[in-house]
Amino acid sequence: MGIKVIVTGVTGMVGEGVLMECLAHPDVEQALVINRRPCGVAHPKLKEIIHKDFFDITPIASELTGYDGCFFCLGVSSIGLKEKEYTHLTYDLTTHVAGILAPQNTGMVFCYVSGAGTDGTEQGKSMWARVKGRTENHLLSLPFRKAYMFRPGFMKATEGQKNTPKLYKAFAWLYPFLRAAFPRFACTLQEVGIAMINTVTKGYDKPVLEVADIVALAKK
């Protein structure tokens, strides 16, 4: 029997890429996605729940038990947002979902897509980095089997993805140079997805994964 995982944010680039790896990976038996709208993917391993309000998932809580992992890829950019609004859309939303999952899935591994430059001290000048750091710290305090904070930098989208932002498409040609010149900054979404799966099946000795850790874990 393989593992059963929950993936959020699959209508975005990161979540879509992670989902693609879950559906292709032999160790994954089922991938449950929670969306505000249908993701448009059909696959024998895929189960989908449509739920409009991520700030209150209590109505679907009973459907979220018995899972080995949660790959939380839902998030927003801080561009144009004040700290209060960004905190609500980042910290409040993420910790609400995690707070529902943790008590009823004590054997679960929770992976959170944070970002390179996240401030774990919560004291820095960068607003988004403080909020992400606060979110990470809260997640690490919850009673999951393990929680891992993923801090990717530039990610190369997987071939066939539909939800890649135009900016990423425009700069995709730079990836080989970035990987060669800045190996601690660039990785592929395939590596992110495989690394998340490996946190559940193999584990890792660090709770916070920078790019080098993501690449290493994907090869484990």
N, C-alpha and C positions, 0 to 999 in steps of 0.2 A: 504494500500500500504506500502511495506517495503522500506528500504533504498537501494540506488544504490552506490556501492563503486568501487574504482580503487585499484588494488593490484599490486605492482611491485615486481620483484625479486622472482617469484614463482618457478623458477628452482633451487633456493637455499633452504636451510633448513628452515630458518625463514619464507620466503615468502610462501613456500609450506604449512607450518603449519598454517599460518594465513588464507590462501586461504581455507584450509580444514574446518576451523571454519566458514568462511563466507558462504560456500556452505551448511553447516549443520544448520546454525542458522535461526530460523523462522523470524527474523526481517530483514534479507537481501533478497532483491528481485532480485538483479543482482550484479554479480562481474565481472568487466572488468579487464582482465590481459593484460599487454603490455610486450611482450617478443621479444627477438632476434630470438628465435626458438620456435616451438610449444611446449607447456607444456605437452602434452599427456594426458590431462584430458578432459573427456566429462561429461557435467552436464547441465541440463535445465537452471540453473541460470548463467552459465558461458558464457561470451563473450570474444573473444581473438583477439588482434591486433598484428600482427607480424611487428615489426619495428626494423631495424638494428642499427640505430644511436640514442642513448639516449642523445647525446649532441646536437641534433637538432630534436625536436619533433614537430616543427612547421607544417610539412606536415600532421600530424594527429590531429592537435589542434582542428579542428572542430568536431572531434569525441569524444572529452573529455569534453563536456559540459553536465550540468544537473546531476552532481554527488554530493552525499551528503558527501562522505568521500574519502580520499586517504590514503592507508596504504603503506607507502614507505619502503619496506624491501630490496631494492637493495643496495649492498655495497660490499666492498672488504677488505681483511686484509691488514694491513700496513706492514706486514712482508716482508722484502726485498725491500721496496719502499722508495725512497727519498721523502722529504716533498713536493716538487713541483709536483711530479707524484701522490702522494697520495691525495694532495689537488685537483688536476684535476679530479681524479676518485671519489672523495667524495664530496667536496664542490661545484665544478663547475657543476658536473652532477646533483646533487640533487637540487641546487638552480635554475638551468635552467628549470628542469621539474616543480618545484613548481612555478616558475615565469610565466610559461605558464598557469598553472591551476588556480592560485589565481584570476586574473582579470575576468575570465569567469565563475568562480564558487564561488561567494562571500559568499554563504551559506555553503561552504565546510569545513569539519573538516579534518585537515592534521595531520597524525601520522607518525613520523619519528623514525626508529629504530637506536638509537645512541649506547650507551653502558655504562655499569657501569664504573665509573672513568672518564667520559667525563669532560673536563675542561671548564666550562662556562666563566671563566675569560679570556681565550685564552692566558694566560701568563705563564702557567706551563712548566715544562721541557719535558714532554711527548709529542712527535710530534703528534701522532694520537689523543690524548686527546684534544690538542689545535685545530686541524683541525675540529674534531667533534663538539667542543664547538662553533667554528666560524660558522659552518653549522647550529647548533641549533639556535644561536642568529639571524642569517639571516632569518631563517624560521619563528621565532616568530615575526619578524617585518613585515611580509607580510599580506595582507588584507584578510586572511581567517576568517571564522566565529570563529574558534578556531584552535590552533596548539598545539600539544602535543608531547613532546620529550620522547621517551621510552628508559630507560636505564637498560635493563636486564643484568643479569650476566650469570650464567650457566642455560641453558634452556633444559629441557627434551623434546625430540622429541615426536610427537604424533605417536601412533601405526599406521602402514600402510604407513608412509612416505617413499618416495623413494630417497630423496635427502639429506640424513643425512650423514655428513662426517664420515669417519672411526674412527677418534679420538673421536667423540661424541658417536658412537656406543660402542667403547672400554670402555668408562668410564660411560656408562649409568647406570651400576649397582651401582655406587656411589650416584646416585640421592637421594634415601631415607635418606642416612646419611647426605648429603649436606643440604637437606631441613630441617632436624632436627637440625643439628649443626649450620648452617649458613642460617637462614630463610631470611635474607636480601640479600642473594647472589643467591639463586636458586629458579626458578619457572618453570612452564611447558609452552610449546608453546601453549597449549590449553588456558591457562590463558592469555597469550599475545594476542591471537586472539580475545577472548571474551572481554578483556579489550578495545581493539581497537574499536570493534563494539559498546561497551557501551559509548565510548567517543562521538560517533555520536548521539546515542539515549538517553543517560542520562547525559552526561557531567561529568566533574571532576573539583575540585576547584584548582588544581595545574597544571601548564603547563609542568613541568618536573616530570616524573614518574620514581621513583626508584622501585626496586623489590617489596618492601612492598606496594607501591601504585598500582602497576600492579595487585598484588594478591587481594588487597582490591577492586579495580574497577571491576575485573572479577566476584566478588561476589555480586556486587551492584544490 
